[in-house]
């Protein structure tokens, strides 16, 4: 049973807060594994710390213990998530903790992965290692909201994003609407997600790059995910021509062998999706396939029709609406008031995010 919140000392809370901050730094960058922070304390001093490595391995506990250089006996280990106790692609972290001869382990919440859920405490206590959970539980629970959703639903965590003018219009051409500050935040969203989803219509009209263009973070560009029923994507688009450099997947229902061969030669992964009785591809099926491919967090940047369809099917977990301070009065414009209306219907909560976007604004729906 977890200790009550007020039974943990301020020193314990301080160490777990450090572990939580470590985990936050890697959140979204650890592949299918959760980002975990670990802090090791001995004689009231921090002797080591670690965070889950990029793409999920090694785990935080292993990294922190290896840095100790066998000085971890009689130490206290603070970890944000229950240490794994199952054999996966790496040995269980409980094994490493037992071998370290640590004295105490504090973890914040149980792992929602059923292979480890609520097992670590029994294993550690059987080896005379004190194990307690519940330290700063409410803070850590927020950290693993995405991870828990994915584990429970076997679906990716989906974040939508749209930029429009102050009078709710977007341009038909690929001209920037919001300012440079807003665009940098958009690239941060790409950085924090494993995949970015759009449709062939957006590719053909805007010829976007769909990569992360923040200096130093380019290698974290997400996998491009394209919905294209009849393989109408332009073969001279940036997406097709850069597919050897950037991972790209197209979901389609086409039987056009010539196009399929061409796209496969471009190293694009093609996934065939059967049509439903209405002649449409099933979005839930596509999202399930994305999950099965190992992409658990996706950002959606697409046009009005697909955005509204995803909203109506309640497949968005969050949504970011960027608004410029300027109106659009050009004839080549599209009205997105329907999306704004559906956002209010779909989501219970919204916050205006206090960011340094100059005169632009950013609303977060969740």
N, C-alpha and C positions, 0 to 999 in steps of 0.2 A: 504493500500500500504506500502511496506517495505521502511524504511528510506535508504537513500544512505549510502554507506559504510563510507564516511568521516564525516557523521553526528554523528557517535558514538564516544564517548570519549575513551581515552586510558584506563581509569578506567573500562569502560564497556567491552572493549576488553579483559582486563586482567581477569575479572571475567568469561567471556565466555570461555576463553582459559582454565581456571581451570576446568570448567564444561566439556569441550571437553576431557581433559585428564582423568577426572573421567570416562567418557563413554568409552574411549579407554581401560581402565583397565578391564572392564567387557565384552568387545566386543566378541561375539561368545559364551558367557556363559549364556545368558539370554533367552534361549529357542526360542520360536516363536516370542517373543517381542524384540524390539530393545533395545540396551543398551543406556540409557539416563543419562546424568549428570545434576545435579541441584545445584545451589549455591544461597544462600539467603543472602542479604546484607542489613544492616540497619545502618544509621549514618556513612556511608563510611567504615563499618567494616563487615567482613563475620561473620554471626552469626550461620550459619548452612550449610550443604551440604549433598548431597546424590547421589546414583547411583542405577539404576535398580537392584533389587536383583537377585541372581542366579535363573535360571529358569523363570525369567520374572516378578515376583511379590514379594513384593509390588513395585510400580513404584517409580522412583527417587523423584518426587515432594512430594509424601506422606511420604517417609522416611525423607526427609529434613525438612518438616514442622513438623512432629512429634518430631523431635529432638529439635525444637525451643522452645518447652514448652510454646506455646501460646504467644511468644514474636515477632510474625511476622507482626503485624499491622504496616502499613505504610512502609513496607519493599519493596525491589526490588528483583525480582526472575529472575535468569538467567538460562535458560534451553536449552539444545542442540536441542531438537525436540519439535514441537508444542505439548502442553499439550493435552492429549486425552480428548475428550468431549462426548464420547459415553459410554453406559453401557455395559461392558463385564463381565469378571469374577471378576472385581473390579469396584467400582464406578468411575465416570469421575474425572480426576485430576483437571479439571476446577472447580468442586464443592469444592474440598479441598482448592484451591487457593482463591475462593470467601469467604469461611468460615474463612480463615486466615486473611482477611482484608488487604491483601498486596496492595501496591499502584501502583506498576509497574511490568510488566512481559516482559522480553526480551527473545525471542526464535529465534534460528538460521534459521531453515527451516521448511516448512510445512510438516505434516505427510502424507506420500503417502497412508496410510490407508484411504479409501474413507469414512469411518464412522466418521472420525475426520477432514479430509482435509479442511483446511481454515475455520473452524467453531469457533475455540477457540477465535480468536480476537473479533468476534462479540459478543460472550457470555460474555467475560470479560469486554468489553467496555460498555455493557448494564448494568453492575454492577459498573460502575464508576472506573474500573481498567484500567489503561493505558496499552496497549499491542502493542509491536513493533516486527517485524521480520527482518531477514536479517543480523544479527550480526555474522560476521565471517562465512558467508554462504559457501564460497568455501571450507574452511577447514572441515566444518561439512558434506558437501555433500559427501566427500570422505569416511567419517566415516560410512555413511549409504548406501554405494554403494550396498552391499550385500542385505540389508534389502529391498531397493527399487526394486532390480531385482526380489526378491522372491515375493514381493507384486504384481508386474506388471505381471509376467509370470506364477505365481502359480506353480513354479518349484523350486527345491532346487538350491542353489548356489554351484557349483561343482568345487572343486580344485583337480588337479591331482598331483601326486608325483612319481618320479622314481629316482633310484640311479644306476649309471653305472660307468664303468671304463673310463679312459681317452681315450681309443680307442673304446668306445661305445659298450661294452659288459656287459652282466650280467651272473651270474652263474646259472646253472640248479639246483644246490643244494642251501640250505639256509645258505650260508656262507656270512658274512659281506663283502661288497665291499668298502664302505666309512669308514671314521674313526669315533671315538667315538663322536667327536664334531658334525658331520653331523647327526649322529643318534639321538642325543639329540634334534636337531632342528626338526627332523622328529616327535619326540614325542611331541614337542610343537604344531606342526600342528594337531596332533591327539587331543590334549588338547583343541584346539580352534574350533574343529568341533564336531557336534552332532552325526554324523555317519561316518563309514569308510566302503567303498565298495570294494569288491574283488570277485573273482570267485572261484568255487570249485577246479579248477586246481591249483591255488596258494595255497589253503588250503592243498590239497593232496600232492603237491611237497615240500612245505616249512614248513608245520605245524606251521604257525605263531600264535602269541598271539593276535595281533591287538588291544592291549591296550596301555594306557599311562603309561610308566615306569619311570616317573620323581618323585623323592621323594616328597611327599606331594600332588601330583596331580593325584594319581592313581584313585581317585573316579570320576574324570572327563573323564574316558575312554569312547570313543564313542560307540554307538550301532553298532554291527557288522552286515553288510549287505552283503549277499552272493547270487550271481547269480549261480544257479545250476539247469539247465533244467531238468535233469533226476535223481536228488537226488543221485549223485555219490560221494558226500562228504564222507570221511572216518569216520566211526562211532567212531573210537578211537582217532580222532584228538583232539587237545587242544580246538578248537572252540566248538565242540560238548560237550566235557566233562566239559567245564567251563561255559556252557550256563545258568546255574542257577545263577551264580555270575554276568555275563555280558549279557546285553540284546542282543539278536541275532534274525535276520530275514533272512529267505531264500526265494528267488523268484524262483519258479519252475513250471514245466508243467507235472510233474509225476503223475501217478495213482497207484504208489506202496504203497498200504495201510500199509504194514508192516513197511516200513521205515518212513512213515508219522506218524504213531502211536508212533514209537520209538522217533522220533525227538520232537513231541509234548509233550511226557512225560519228555523230557529234557528241557521243557519250552521254546522251540524255536518256534517263530511265523512263520508259513508257509503261503505264499501268492501265490496263483495259478495264473499263467499268461498264457493266450492263445497264441498259436503259430501263426505267420503270414503265408502267402502262401508259404514262403520259408523254413518253419520249424524252424524259429528262434523266440526268444522272443523279443518283442519290447522294446528297451531301454528307449524310451521316456515314455512309459506307466509305466515302472518300476520306473523311476524317479518321475513320477507324483504320484505314490503310496507312495513313500518315503516322498514326500511333504505332502500328505494327512495324513500320520502317525504322523505329527508334527516334522519331522526332516527337517530342512530348510538349513542346511550347511553340506556338506559331503566332505570327503577326499577319493580319489580313489587311492588304491594301488593294482595294479593287473599286469597281464602279458602283453606280447607284443600284442597279438591278440585283447584283450578287450580294451586295452589302445588306439590302433589305431582305433578301431571301434567307441569309444566315441569321439575321435578327428575328425574323418571323419563326424560324425553326429553333430559336433559342439556343444557338450553338456558340454564341459569344459569351465569354466569362467576364470580360471587361471591354471597355471601349474608350478611346481617347479622341476627343473632338477638338481640333485646332481651329481657331477663328482669327482671321485677319482683321485688322482695324479698318480695312478699306472695303468699299462696295465694288461689285463687278457690274458694269453697265454694258459690256460688249454683247453683241448679238450671239457670238459663239460661246454660249454659257448653258449650264445645266442646273436645274433647281434641285437642291438636296433637302428641302424642308420635310419631305417624307421620312428621310433617315432621322432627322432631328425629332420628329414626332414619334417614330418607332423606338428611339432610344429611351424616351420618357416612359413609354409603355412597358418596355422590356426590363429596364433596370429599376430597382427600388432605391438605390443610393446614387448620389452624384456629388462631386466636390470640385470646386474651382481650385486648380493647383497653382500655388504661389510660386511661379518660376520667373526667371529673368528673361522674359520674351519681348521686352520693350512694349509695344502697343498691341501685340497679339495676345490672345487668351487661350487657355487650355482647360477643358472640362473633362473630368474623369468619371465615367459611369461604371458602376460595379454592383 
